[in-house]
Amino acid sequence: MDDLLNPQQWMIYAADQGRLWALWLAVLVHWLLPLPSQYSPFQYWRQYADLLASQVNKDTDPKRQRKLAGALALMLMGGTLAIFLIATRELVWSRPLFDAILLWLALDWRPIDKFGHTIAHAIDQHDKGAARALLATRVNRETESLSLIGIGKAGAETLLLGTARHCVCVIFYYLLAGGVGALLYTSLVHLHRVWTPSRLSYYPFGLASARLLNLLDIVPMGLFAVIVAMSRQPWSHLKTGWQQGRRWRTPGSGWLLACAGSRFQLSLGGPAVYQGTKTLRTKIGYGVTPACYHLLLLRLKLTHSVLIWLGLCSLVLIV
Protein backbone atom coordinates (compact mmCIF):
# COMPACT_ATOMS: atom_id res chain seq x y z
CA MET A 1 0.00 0.00 0.00
CA ASP A 2 2.85 2.36 0.82
CA ASP A 3 4.30 1.74 -2.63
CA LEU A 4 0.95 2.50 -4.24
CA LEU A 5 0.74 5.79 -2.38
CA ASN A 6 4.36 6.81 -3.01
CA PRO A 7 4.18 10.46 -4.22
CA GLN A 8 7.04 10.01 -6.68
CA GLN A 9 5.34 7.03 -8.31
CA TRP A 10 2.07 8.92 -8.51
CA MET A 11 3.87 11.80 -10.24
CA ILE A 12 5.40 9.43 -12.80
CA TYR A 13 2.03 7.75 -13.36
CA ALA A 14 0.28 11.11 -13.79
CA ALA A 15 2.95 12.27 -16.25
CA ASP A 16 2.58 9.12 -18.35
CA GLN A 17 -1.20 9.47 -18.39
CA GLY A 18 -0.82 13.10 -19.45
CA ARG A 19 1.45 12.07 -22.31
CA LEU A 20 -1.09 9.41 -23.31
CA TRP A 21 -4.04 11.77 -23.67
CA ALA A 22 -1.76 14.33 -25.31
CA LEU A 23 -0.77 11.69 -27.89
CA TRP A 24 -4.35 10.86 -28.85
CA LEU A 25 -5.47 14.50 -28.73
CA ALA A 26 -2.71 15.49 -31.15
CA VAL A 27 -3.39 12.56 -33.51
CA LEU A 28 -7.15 13.18 -33.60
CA VAL A 29 -6.81 16.94 -34.08
CA HIS A 30 -4.19 16.36 -36.79
CA TRP A 31 -6.43 13.88 -38.63
CA LEU A 32 -9.51 16.12 -38.44
CA LEU A 33 -7.70 19.45 -38.75
CA PRO A 34 -4.26 19.06 -40.35
CA LEU A 35 -2.14 22.20 -40.40
CA PRO A 36 -2.10 23.64 -43.96
CA SER A 37 1.39 23.78 -45.45
CA GLN A 38 1.19 27.55 -45.95
CA TYR A 39 0.73 28.01 -42.20
CA SER A 40 3.32 25.47 -41.13
CA PRO A 41 6.27 26.92 -39.18
CA PHE A 42 8.52 24.53 -41.07
CA GLN A 43 8.30 26.64 -44.21
CA TYR A 44 10.27 29.34 -42.36
CA TRP A 45 12.58 26.67 -40.95
CA ARG A 46 13.40 25.50 -44.49
CA GLN A 47 13.88 29.07 -45.70
CA TYR A 48 16.33 29.77 -42.89
CA ALA A 49 18.16 26.49 -43.62
CA ASP A 50 18.48 27.50 -47.27
CA LEU A 51 19.71 30.97 -46.28
CA LEU A 52 22.26 29.57 -43.84
CA ALA A 53 23.56 27.10 -46.41
CA SER A 54 23.97 29.87 -48.99
CA GLN A 55 26.37 31.60 -46.58
CA VAL A 56 28.53 28.67 -45.48
CA ASN A 57 28.24 26.11 -48.29
CA LYS A 58 30.59 27.38 -51.00
CA ASP A 59 31.41 25.34 -54.10
CA THR A 60 34.96 26.70 -54.02
CA ASP A 61 35.65 25.35 -50.52
CA PRO A 62 37.40 21.98 -50.04
CA LYS A 63 35.11 18.99 -49.45
CA ARG A 64 36.36 18.54 -45.90
CA GLN A 65 35.50 22.15 -45.06
CA ARG A 66 32.04 21.84 -46.61
CA LYS A 67 31.42 18.65 -44.66
CA LEU A 68 32.46 20.37 -41.42
CA ALA A 69 30.30 23.37 -42.27
CA GLY A 70 27.29 21.08 -42.70
CA ALA A 71 27.87 19.47 -39.30
CA LEU A 72 28.25 22.87 -37.59
CA ALA A 73 25.14 24.23 -39.34
CA LEU A 74 23.19 21.19 -38.14
CA MET A 75 24.41 21.72 -34.57
CA LEU A 76 23.55 25.43 -34.74
CA MET A 77 20.00 24.98 -35.96
CA GLY A 78 19.18 21.82 -34.03
CA GLY A 79 20.84 22.99 -30.81
CA THR A 80 19.16 26.39 -30.89
CA LEU A 81 15.74 24.86 -31.43
CA ALA A 82 16.29 22.26 -28.70
CA ILE A 83 17.30 24.90 -26.16
CA PHE A 84 14.30 27.06 -27.04
CA LEU A 85 11.82 24.18 -26.77
CA ILE A 86 13.23 22.85 -23.49
CA ALA A 87 13.23 26.31 -21.94
CA THR A 88 9.67 26.96 -23.11
CA ARG A 89 8.50 23.62 -21.73
CA GLU A 90 9.62 24.69 -18.24
CA LEU A 91 7.48 27.83 -18.43
CA VAL A 92 4.14 26.44 -19.64
CA TRP A 93 1.31 25.80 -17.18
CA SER A 94 0.25 22.48 -18.75
CA ARG A 95 3.02 20.26 -20.05
CA PRO A 96 0.66 17.64 -21.59
CA LEU A 97 -1.08 20.37 -23.59
CA PHE A 98 2.31 21.72 -24.65
CA ASP A 99 3.33 18.22 -25.78
CA ALA A 100 0.07 17.82 -27.68
CA ILE A 101 0.63 21.10 -29.56
CA LEU A 102 4.21 20.19 -30.47
CA LEU A 103 3.16 16.73 -31.63
CA TRP A 104 0.34 18.23 -33.71
CA LEU A 105 2.88 20.52 -35.40
CA ALA A 106 5.28 17.62 -35.96
CA LEU A 107 2.80 15.19 -37.53
CA ASP A 108 2.21 15.09 -41.30
CA TRP A 109 0.26 11.82 -41.57
CA ARG A 110 -2.98 13.19 -43.03
CA PRO A 111 -1.33 14.94 -46.04
CA ILE A 112 0.71 11.84 -46.93
CA ASP A 113 -2.44 9.71 -46.72
CA LYS A 114 -4.20 12.18 -49.02
CA PHE A 115 -1.19 12.05 -51.33
CA GLY A 116 -1.62 8.28 -51.68
CA HIS A 117 -5.26 8.64 -52.69
CA THR A 118 -4.61 11.51 -55.12
CA ILE A 119 -1.69 9.92 -56.95
CA ALA A 120 -3.56 6.61 -57.24
CA HIS A 121 -6.46 8.49 -58.87
CA ALA A 122 -4.04 10.28 -61.24
CA ILE A 123 -2.48 6.96 -62.28
CA ASP A 124 -5.94 5.47 -62.82
CA GLN A 125 -6.80 8.39 -65.12
CA HIS A 126 -3.41 8.11 -66.90
CA ASP A 127 -2.78 11.74 -65.98
CA LYS A 128 1.00 11.68 -65.94
CA GLY A 129 1.29 15.46 -65.70
CA ALA A 130 -0.71 15.71 -62.48
CA ALA A 131 1.05 12.67 -60.98
CA ARG A 132 4.50 14.04 -61.78
CA ALA A 133 3.64 17.45 -60.32
CA LEU A 134 2.30 15.81 -57.16
CA LEU A 135 5.43 13.68 -56.78
CA ALA A 136 7.65 16.73 -57.23
CA THR A 137 6.22 18.21 -54.03
CA ARG A 138 7.30 15.17 -52.03
CA VAL A 139 10.59 13.93 -53.51
CA ASN A 140 13.95 15.45 -54.44
CA ARG A 141 14.38 13.34 -57.56
CA GLU A 142 13.41 14.51 -61.05
CA THR A 143 9.88 13.52 -62.05
CA GLU A 144 9.40 15.13 -65.48
CA SER A 145 10.50 12.05 -67.43
CA LEU A 146 8.80 9.38 -65.29
CA SER A 147 6.51 6.91 -67.04
CA LEU A 148 3.41 5.49 -65.37
CA ILE A 149 5.57 2.57 -64.21
CA GLY A 150 8.09 4.93 -62.64
CA ILE A 151 5.32 7.04 -61.12
CA GLY A 152 3.79 3.95 -59.54
CA LYS A 153 7.10 2.91 -57.99
CA ALA A 154 7.94 6.39 -56.77
CA GLY A 155 4.41 6.85 -55.43
CA ALA A 156 4.53 3.62 -53.42
CA GLU A 157 7.99 4.40 -52.01
CA THR A 158 6.91 7.93 -51.07
CA LEU A 159 3.75 6.65 -49.39
CA LEU A 160 5.70 4.07 -47.38
CA LEU A 161 8.60 6.27 -46.31
CA GLY A 162 6.40 9.34 -45.87
CA THR A 163 4.07 7.49 -43.51
CA ALA A 164 7.06 6.21 -41.58
CA ARG A 165 8.92 9.51 -41.30
CA HIS A 166 5.96 11.83 -40.86
CA CYS A 167 3.94 9.67 -38.47
CA VAL A 168 5.55 6.48 -37.14
CA CYS A 169 8.99 7.91 -36.32
CA VAL A 170 7.46 11.13 -34.96
CA ILE A 171 5.33 9.14 -32.51
CA PHE A 172 8.31 6.95 -31.58
CA TYR A 173 10.38 9.97 -30.57
CA TYR A 174 7.38 11.48 -28.82
CA LEU A 175 7.31 8.30 -26.75
CA LEU A 176 10.99 8.73 -25.89
CA ALA A 177 11.26 12.50 -25.41
CA GLY A 178 7.77 13.99 -25.49
CA GLY A 179 6.68 16.78 -27.81
CA VAL A 180 10.19 18.25 -27.88
CA GLY A 181 11.62 15.00 -29.25
CA ALA A 182 8.86 14.72 -31.87
CA LEU A 183 9.34 18.28 -33.12
CA LEU A 184 13.14 17.98 -33.20
CA TYR A 185 12.87 14.82 -35.28
CA THR A 186 10.51 16.48 -37.77
CA SER A 187 12.83 19.51 -37.92
CA LEU A 188 15.67 17.16 -38.90
CA VAL A 189 13.50 15.63 -41.64
CA HIS A 190 12.92 19.07 -43.12
CA LEU A 191 16.62 19.95 -42.87
CA HIS A 192 17.46 16.77 -44.74
CA ARG A 193 14.92 17.70 -47.43
CA VAL A 194 16.68 21.04 -47.98
CA TRP A 195 20.27 19.85 -47.56
CA THR A 196 19.94 16.41 -49.15
CA PRO A 197 23.34 15.25 -50.44
CA SER A 198 21.62 13.71 -53.47
CA ARG A 199 21.79 17.24 -54.85
CA LEU A 200 25.30 17.94 -56.04
CA SER A 201 25.20 21.47 -54.63
CA TYR A 202 24.70 20.02 -51.12
CA TYR A 203 27.28 17.27 -51.29
CA PRO A 204 29.07 16.79 -48.92
CA PHE A 205 27.49 19.64 -46.92
CA GLY A 206 24.31 17.64 -46.21
CA LEU A 207 26.01 14.39 -45.17
CA ALA A 208 25.80 15.16 -41.44
CA SER A 209 22.03 15.69 -41.44
CA ALA A 210 21.47 12.71 -43.74
CA ARG A 211 23.54 10.35 -41.59
CA LEU A 212 21.91 11.51 -38.36
CA LEU A 213 18.44 11.05 -39.83
CA ASN A 214 19.28 7.60 -41.16
CA LEU A 215 20.61 6.63 -37.73
CA LEU A 216 17.44 7.83 -35.99
CA ASP A 217 15.27 5.98 -38.53
CA ILE A 218 16.77 2.53 -37.95
CA VAL A 219 14.85 1.49 -34.82
CA PRO A 220 11.35 2.91 -35.51
CA MET A 221 11.35 1.93 -39.19
CA GLY A 222 12.66 -1.52 -38.34
CA LEU A 223 9.89 -2.04 -35.77
CA PHE A 224 7.26 -0.70 -38.16
CA ALA A 225 8.56 -3.03 -40.89
CA VAL A 226 7.77 -5.95 -38.56
CA ILE A 227 4.18 -4.70 -38.21
CA VAL A 228 3.86 -4.26 -41.98
CA ALA A 229 5.15 -7.81 -42.51
CA MET A 230 2.46 -9.35 -40.29
CA SER A 231 0.28 -11.47 -42.60
CA ARG A 232 -0.13 -15.14 -43.49
CA GLN A 233 3.60 -15.70 -43.96
CA PRO A 234 5.32 -13.12 -41.72
CA TRP A 235 8.62 -14.99 -41.40
CA SER A 236 8.98 -15.14 -45.17
CA HIS A 237 8.42 -11.37 -45.48
CA LEU A 238 10.80 -10.64 -42.61
CA LYS A 239 13.47 -12.86 -44.17
CA THR A 240 13.08 -11.08 -47.50
CA GLY A 241 13.13 -7.73 -45.72
CA TRP A 242 16.41 -8.57 -44.01
CA GLN A 243 18.09 -9.97 -47.13
CA GLN A 244 17.06 -7.17 -49.48
CA GLY A 245 16.84 -4.30 -47.01
CA ARG A 246 20.49 -4.48 -45.93
CA ARG A 247 21.51 -3.92 -49.57
CA TRP A 248 19.63 -0.60 -49.61
CA ARG A 249 21.72 2.50 -48.98
CA THR A 250 19.94 3.18 -45.67
CA PRO A 251 18.97 0.14 -43.54
CA GLY A 252 15.79 1.48 -41.88
CA SER A 253 14.20 2.54 -45.16
CA GLY A 254 15.45 -0.60 -46.88
CA TRP A 255 13.87 -2.96 -44.34
CA LEU A 256 10.52 -1.19 -44.59
CA LEU A 257 10.50 -1.11 -48.40
CA ALA A 258 11.61 -4.75 -48.66
CA CYS A 259 9.02 -6.02 -46.15
CA ALA A 260 6.25 -4.09 -47.89
CA GLY A 261 7.43 -5.24 -51.33
CA SER A 262 7.42 -8.86 -50.17
CA ARG A 263 4.03 -8.70 -48.46
CA PHE A 264 2.21 -6.93 -51.30
CA GLN A 265 4.22 -8.54 -54.11
CA LEU A 266 5.44 -5.20 -55.43
CA SER A 267 8.54 -4.22 -57.37
CA LEU A 268 10.26 -1.19 -55.82
CA GLY A 269 13.61 0.56 -56.03
CA GLY A 270 15.67 0.76 -59.20
CA PRO A 271 17.41 3.73 -60.87
CA ALA A 272 16.42 7.34 -60.11
CA VAL A 273 17.49 10.66 -61.62
CA TYR A 274 18.76 13.49 -59.38
CA GLN A 275 19.64 16.80 -61.06
CA GLY A 276 20.21 15.13 -64.40
CA THR A 277 22.41 12.39 -62.95
CA LYS A 278 21.15 8.82 -63.02
CA THR A 279 21.67 7.09 -59.67
CA LEU A 280 21.66 3.31 -59.47
CA ARG A 281 19.58 2.00 -56.56
CA THR A 282 19.04 -1.57 -55.47
CA LYS A 283 15.91 -3.24 -56.79
CA ILE A 284 13.66 -4.27 -53.92
CA GLY A 285 10.71 -6.63 -53.75
CA TYR A 286 9.37 -8.75 -56.53
CA GLY A 287 6.13 -8.98 -58.43
CA VAL A 288 4.17 -6.26 -60.20
CA THR A 289 4.77 -2.55 -60.58
CA PRO A 290 2.48 -0.56 -58.25
CA ALA A 291 -0.67 0.63 -60.02
CA CYS A 292 -3.81 2.37 -58.78
CA TYR A 293 -5.18 -0.71 -57.00
CA HIS A 294 -1.89 -1.47 -55.28
CA LEU A 295 -1.48 2.12 -54.05
CA LEU A 296 -4.99 2.17 -52.61
CA LEU A 297 -4.43 -1.21 -50.94
CA LEU A 298 -1.07 -0.06 -49.60
CA ARG A 299 -2.66 3.13 -48.26
CA LEU A 300 -5.36 1.13 -46.45
CA LYS A 301 -2.90 -1.37 -44.96
CA LEU A 302 -0.59 1.41 -43.83
CA THR A 303 -3.49 3.06 -42.01
CA HIS A 304 -4.19 -0.23 -40.19
CA SER A 305 -0.48 -0.59 -39.36
CA VAL A 306 -0.30 2.96 -37.98
CA LEU A 307 -3.31 2.27 -35.75
CA ILE A 308 -1.56 -0.85 -34.43
CA TRP A 309 1.55 1.25 -33.84
CA LEU A 310 -0.51 3.83 -31.93
CA GLY A 311 -2.07 1.07 -29.85
CA LEU A 312 1.33 -0.38 -28.94
CA CYS A 313 2.72 3.05 -28.03
CA SER A 314 -0.36 3.72 -25.89
CA LEU A 315 0.14 0.38 -24.16
CA VAL A 316 3.73 1.32 -23.33
CA LEU A 317 2.56 4.57 -21.73
CA ILE A 318 -0.17 2.78 -19.77
CA VAL A 319 2.14 0.05 -18.47
matplotlib code that plots the C-alpha trace (Angstrom):
import matplotlib.pyplot as plt

x = [0.0, 2.9, 4.3, 1.0, 0.7, 4.4, 4.2, 7.0, 5.3, 2.1, 3.9, 5.4, 2.0, 0.3, 3.0, 2.6, -1.2, -0.8, 1.5, -1.1, -4.0, -1.8, -0.8, -4.4, -5.5, -2.7, -3.4, -7.1, -6.8, -4.2, -6.4, -9.5, -7.7, -4.3, -2.1, -2.1, 1.4, 1.2, 0.7, 3.3, 6.3, 8.5, 8.3, 10.3, 12.6, 13.4, 13.9, 16.3, 18.2, 18.5, 19.7, 22.3, 23.6, 24.0, 26.4, 28.5, 28.2, 30.6, 31.4, 35.0, 35.7, 37.4, 35.1, 36.4, 35.5, 32.0, 31.4, 32.5, 30.3, 27.3, 27.9, 28.2, 25.1, 23.2, 24.4, 23.6, 20.0, 19.2, 20.8, 19.2, 15.7, 16.3, 17.3, 14.3, 11.8, 13.2, 13.2, 9.7, 8.5, 9.6, 7.5, 4.1, 1.3, 0.3, 3.0, 0.7, -1.1, 2.3, 3.3, 0.1, 0.6, 4.2, 3.2, 0.3, 2.9, 5.3, 2.8, 2.2, 0.3, -3.0, -1.3, 0.7, -2.4, -4.2, -1.2, -1.6, -5.3, -4.6, -1.7, -3.6, -6.5, -4.0, -2.5, -5.9, -6.8, -3.4, -2.8, 1.0, 1.3, -0.7, 1.0, 4.5, 3.6, 2.3, 5.4, 7.7, 6.2, 7.3, 10.6, 14.0, 14.4, 13.4, 9.9, 9.4, 10.5, 8.8, 6.5, 3.4, 5.6, 8.1, 5.3, 3.8, 7.1, 7.9, 4.4, 4.5, 8.0, 6.9, 3.8, 5.7, 8.6, 6.4, 4.1, 7.1, 8.9, 6.0, 3.9, 5.6, 9.0, 7.5, 5.3, 8.3, 10.4, 7.4, 7.3, 11.0, 11.3, 7.8, 6.7, 10.2, 11.6, 8.9, 9.3, 13.1, 12.9, 10.5, 12.8, 15.7, 13.5, 12.9, 16.6, 17.5, 14.9, 16.7, 20.3, 19.9, 23.3, 21.6, 21.8, 25.3, 25.2, 24.7, 27.3, 29.1, 27.5, 24.3, 26.0, 25.8, 22.0, 21.5, 23.5, 21.9, 18.4, 19.3, 20.6, 17.4, 15.3, 16.8, 14.9, 11.4, 11.4, 12.7, 9.9, 7.3, 8.6, 7.8, 4.2, 3.9, 5.1, 2.5, 0.3, -0.1, 3.6, 5.3, 8.6, 9.0, 8.4, 10.8, 13.5, 13.1, 13.1, 16.4, 18.1, 17.1, 16.8, 20.5, 21.5, 19.6, 21.7, 19.9, 19.0, 15.8, 14.2, 15.5, 13.9, 10.5, 10.5, 11.6, 9.0, 6.2, 7.4, 7.4, 4.0, 2.2, 4.2, 5.4, 8.5, 10.3, 13.6, 15.7, 17.4, 16.4, 17.5, 18.8, 19.6, 20.2, 22.4, 21.2, 21.7, 21.7, 19.6, 19.0, 15.9, 13.7, 10.7, 9.4, 6.1, 4.2, 4.8, 2.5, -0.7, -3.8, -5.2, -1.9, -1.5, -5.0, -4.4, -1.1, -2.7, -5.4, -2.9, -0.6, -3.5, -4.2, -0.5, -0.3, -3.3, -1.6, 1.5, -0.5, -2.1, 1.3, 2.7, -0.4, 0.1, 3.7, 2.6, -0.2, 2.1]
y = [0.0, 2.4, 1.7, 2.5, 5.8, 6.8, 10.5, 10.0, 7.0, 8.9, 11.8, 9.4, 7.7, 11.1, 12.3, 9.1, 9.5, 13.1, 12.1, 9.4, 11.8, 14.3, 11.7, 10.9, 14.5, 15.5, 12.6, 13.2, 16.9, 16.4, 13.9, 16.1, 19.5, 19.1, 22.2, 23.6, 23.8, 27.6, 28.0, 25.5, 26.9, 24.5, 26.6, 29.3, 26.7, 25.5, 29.1, 29.8, 26.5, 27.5, 31.0, 29.6, 27.1, 29.9, 31.6, 28.7, 26.1, 27.4, 25.3, 26.7, 25.3, 22.0, 19.0, 18.5, 22.1, 21.8, 18.6, 20.4, 23.4, 21.1, 19.5, 22.9, 24.2, 21.2, 21.7, 25.4, 25.0, 21.8, 23.0, 26.4, 24.9, 22.3, 24.9, 27.1, 24.2, 22.8, 26.3, 27.0, 23.6, 24.7, 27.8, 26.4, 25.8, 22.5, 20.3, 17.6, 20.4, 21.7, 18.2, 17.8, 21.1, 20.2, 16.7, 18.2, 20.5, 17.6, 15.2, 15.1, 11.8, 13.2, 14.9, 11.8, 9.7, 12.2, 12.1, 8.3, 8.6, 11.5, 9.9, 6.6, 8.5, 10.3, 7.0, 5.5, 8.4, 8.1, 11.7, 11.7, 15.5, 15.7, 12.7, 14.0, 17.4, 15.8, 13.7, 16.7, 18.2, 15.2, 13.9, 15.5, 13.3, 14.5, 13.5, 15.1, 12.1, 9.4, 6.9, 5.5, 2.6, 4.9, 7.0, 3.9, 2.9, 6.4, 6.8, 3.6, 4.4, 7.9, 6.7, 4.1, 6.3, 9.3, 7.5, 6.2, 9.5, 11.8, 9.7, 6.5, 7.9, 11.1, 9.1, 7.0, 10.0, 11.5, 8.3, 8.7, 12.5, 14.0, 16.8, 18.2, 15.0, 14.7, 18.3, 18.0, 14.8, 16.5, 19.5, 17.2, 15.6, 19.1, 20.0, 16.8, 17.7, 21.0, 19.9, 16.4, 15.3, 13.7, 17.2, 17.9, 21.5, 20.0, 17.3, 16.8, 19.6, 17.6, 14.4, 15.2, 15.7, 12.7, 10.3, 11.5, 11.1, 7.6, 6.6, 7.8, 6.0, 2.5, 1.5, 2.9, 1.9, -1.5, -2.0, -0.7, -3.0, -6.0, -4.7, -4.3, -7.8, -9.3, -11.5, -15.1, -15.7, -13.1, -15.0, -15.1, -11.4, -10.6, -12.9, -11.1, -7.7, -8.6, -10.0, -7.2, -4.3, -4.5, -3.9, -0.6, 2.5, 3.2, 0.1, 1.5, 2.5, -0.6, -3.0, -1.2, -1.1, -4.7, -6.0, -4.1, -5.2, -8.9, -8.7, -6.9, -8.5, -5.2, -4.2, -1.2, 0.6, 0.8, 3.7, 7.3, 10.7, 13.5, 16.8, 15.1, 12.4, 8.8, 7.1, 3.3, 2.0, -1.6, -3.2, -4.3, -6.6, -8.7, -9.0, -6.3, -2.5, -0.6, 0.6, 2.4, -0.7, -1.5, 2.1, 2.2, -1.2, -0.1, 3.1, 1.1, -1.4, 1.4, 3.1, -0.2, -0.6, 3.0, 2.3, -0.8, 1.3, 3.8, 1.1, -0.4, 3.1, 3.7, 0.4, 1.3, 4.6, 2.8, 0.1]
z = [0.0, 0.8, -2.6, -4.2, -2.4, -3.0, -4.2, -6.7, -8.3, -8.5, -10.2, -12.8, -13.4, -13.8, -16.2, -18.4, -18.4, -19.4, -22.3, -23.3, -23.7, -25.3, -27.9, -28.8, -28.7, -31.1, -33.5, -33.6, -34.1, -36.8, -38.6, -38.4, -38.8, -40.3, -40.4, -44.0, -45.4, -46.0, -42.2, -41.1, -39.2, -41.1, -44.2, -42.4, -41.0, -44.5, -45.7, -42.9, -43.6, -47.3, -46.3, -43.8, -46.4, -49.0, -46.6, -45.5, -48.3, -51.0, -54.1, -54.0, -50.5, -50.0, -49.5, -45.9, -45.1, -46.6, -44.7, -41.4, -42.3, -42.7, -39.3, -37.6, -39.3, -38.1, -34.6, -34.7, -36.0, -34.0, -30.8, -30.9, -31.4, -28.7, -26.2, -27.0, -26.8, -23.5, -21.9, -23.1, -21.7, -18.2, -18.4, -19.6, -17.2, -18.7, -20.0, -21.6, -23.6, -24.6, -25.8, -27.7, -29.6, -30.5, -31.6, -33.7, -35.4, -36.0, -37.5, -41.3, -41.6, -43.0, -46.0, -46.9, -46.7, -49.0, -51.3, -51.7, -52.7, -55.1, -56.9, -57.2, -58.9, -61.2, -62.3, -62.8, -65.1, -66.9, -66.0, -65.9, -65.7, -62.5, -61.0, -61.8, -60.3, -57.2, -56.8, -57.2, -54.0, -52.0, -53.5, -54.4, -57.6, -61.0, -62.0, -65.5, -67.4, -65.3, -67.0, -65.4, -64.2, -62.6, -61.1, -59.5, -58.0, -56.8, -55.4, -53.4, -52.0, -51.1, -49.4, -47.4, -46.3, -45.9, -43.5, -41.6, -41.3, -40.9, -38.5, -37.1, -36.3, -35.0, -32.5, -31.6, -30.6, -28.8, -26.8, -25.9, -25.4, -25.5, -27.8, -27.9, -29.3, -31.9, -33.1, -33.2, -35.3, -37.8, -37.9, -38.9, -41.6, -43.1, -42.9, -44.7, -47.4, -48.0, -47.6, -49.1, -50.4, -53.5, -54.9, -56.0, -54.6, -51.1, -51.3, -48.9, -46.9, -46.2, -45.2, -41.4, -41.4, -43.7, -41.6, -38.4, -39.8, -41.2, -37.7, -36.0, -38.5, -37.9, -34.8, -35.5, -39.2, -38.3, -35.8, -38.2, -40.9, -38.6, -38.2, -42.0, -42.5, -40.3, -42.6, -43.5, -44.0, -41.7, -41.4, -45.2, -45.5, -42.6, -44.2, -47.5, -45.7, -44.0, -47.1, -49.5, -47.0, -45.9, -49.6, -49.6, -49.0, -45.7, -43.5, -41.9, -45.2, -46.9, -44.3, -44.6, -48.4, -48.7, -46.1, -47.9, -51.3, -50.2, -48.5, -51.3, -54.1, -55.4, -57.4, -55.8, -56.0, -59.2, -60.9, -60.1, -61.6, -59.4, -61.1, -64.4, -63.0, -63.0, -59.7, -59.5, -56.6, -55.5, -56.8, -53.9, -53.7, -56.5, -58.4, -60.2, -60.6, -58.3, -60.0, -58.8, -57.0, -55.3, -54.0, -52.6, -50.9, -49.6, -48.3, -46.5, -45.0, -43.8, -42.0, -40.2, -39.4, -38.0, -35.7, -34.4, -33.8, -31.9, -29.8, -28.9, -28.0, -25.9, -24.2, -23.3, -21.7, -19.8, -18.5]

ax = plt.figure().add_subplot(projection="3d")
ax.plot(x, y, z, "-o")
ax.set_aspect("equal")
plt.show()
